[in-house]
Amino acid sequence: MYWCSRSLYLGRRLVLVAAVANAAAFCQTQQPVPPPEFEVASIRPHASADNRAFVQAFQGKLVMQNFSLKQLILFAYDVPNNQVSGVQAWMDSNHFDIQATTESNATVKQVEGPMLRALLEERFHLKVRRETVERPVYDLTVEKDGAKMQLSKEGSCTPYSMDSPPPLPPSGAQRPIYCDFPRLAADGLNWTLDGKGVSVGKLATSLSRSGLDRPVIDRTGLTGGFDLHLKWAAEVPASALGSGTVDDPTGPSIFTALKEQLGLKLESAKGRVEILVIDHVEQPSEN
């Protein structure tokens, strides 16, 4: 074991000097490199008539429109809706627009992760911690008759890396279909999930973020990338039954959809899950 604050007596001055110099270099290399931060950033209440949520992340730039603080936290810390606690009512009801840039060559992964987290910590005085707890989960497994998913053909989608994303297509050009990048969409209570080259692990993560009441854990043992098209309807909340405030769902439940469309099933279980605990948060500071 080596302590950076001390040097060992080696008997000869020349050797000692060299050892101290090497130790200094060693200690310098062990210092963590702080992530880049946005140099210019604005966070404003969402006031547009366009109520669609929108996000664009580029190298060194982030634009987000119509996101609640809770949604921003889920996005920045990469956690599903059912794995965060300590949410206050205004964090769901108040929505914000963010525009942030930096001159550094920050990757999309840095922009959407540590840089956005640093911005939320600065402007909302956000303090969080992670905690592992045992709670109900869904195990995603294969039906007894086997999976019904089609393996993706080579070349049917474009590889995508968060660390080195491909350049944006020219204006008006069709956007490529990226591998293992499922598109999750909701229309009222009706949900769809589409993608090519999608791993079952990414499918489980997407299902965890689709409004289910518990996390989904991949227990299938399946490997490779699959072409997926899944349609289902969320359950109507008990408080909304008979109120006329929700549209009737037009698809099967997620349990039936997984069985009939993909040959998979969700089984209730208990598991150790990491959750994000919000210890402190404030209304955003002025820009």
Secondary structure, DSSP 8 states (H G I E B T S, - for coil): ---TT-----SSHHHHHHHHHHHHHHHHHHS-------SEEEEEE---S----EEEEETTEEEEEEEEHHHHHHHHHT--GGGEE---HHHHH-EEEEEEE-SS---HHHIIIIIHHHHHHHHS--EEEEEEEEEEEEEEEE-TT----EE--TTSSB---SSS------TTS----BBT--EEEEETTEEEEEEEEE-HHHHHHHHHTTT-SS-EEE-S---S-EEEEEEEE----GGGTTTS-S----S--HHHHIIIIISEEEEEEEEEEEEEEEEE--S----
